[in-house]
């Protein structure tokens, strides 16, 4: 279930904060790779250690 939350949040962030974005899902025999890209404004990298994912 936590994997679905992360994917859902990534999609929501693209829709809310980016002018455009894309998501690719690639499945292999043992893994699923999800790649999310956008051109949103981002945030300063020095804030990254203070961020965390929270379920709502």
N, C-alpha and C positions, 0 to 999 in steps of 0.2 A: 504494500500500500504506500510506503514512503517513496518508492520510485515514481508512482503515479503523481504524488504531490509535487515532486521536483519537476517533472515534465509539465504539469499543469501550471506551476508558477512561472516556468520559463516561457510558456506560450502567453500567459497573462502579461508578463513583463514586456514582451514584444508588442502586444496589442495596446498596452497603456503608454509605454514610454519610448518606443522606437518608431521612426517614420516608416521603416520597412525591416523585414527580417525573414529568416527561413529556418526550417527545421528539417533535418534529414534523419531517418531511422534506418539502420542497417542491421540485419539479423544474420548471425552465423549459427553454426551448430551449437555453440556453447555460450554465446553472448548476444546481447542487443546493445548497439551503440546508438546513442542519441546525441546529435550535434545541433546546437542552437546558435545562430549567428544573428546579430542585429547591428544597426548603425545608430543606436540610441546615444544619449549624452554620457552615459556611464557615471562613474563616481571616482573621486580621487583614490589612487591605489593605497595611500597611507591610511585610509579608513577601512581597508579590507580586513585587517586583523580584528577589528571591532564589530564586524558584521556576522550575523548568524541567521540560519533559516529557522523560521518559526511557523508551526502549523497554526491555522486560524481557528 
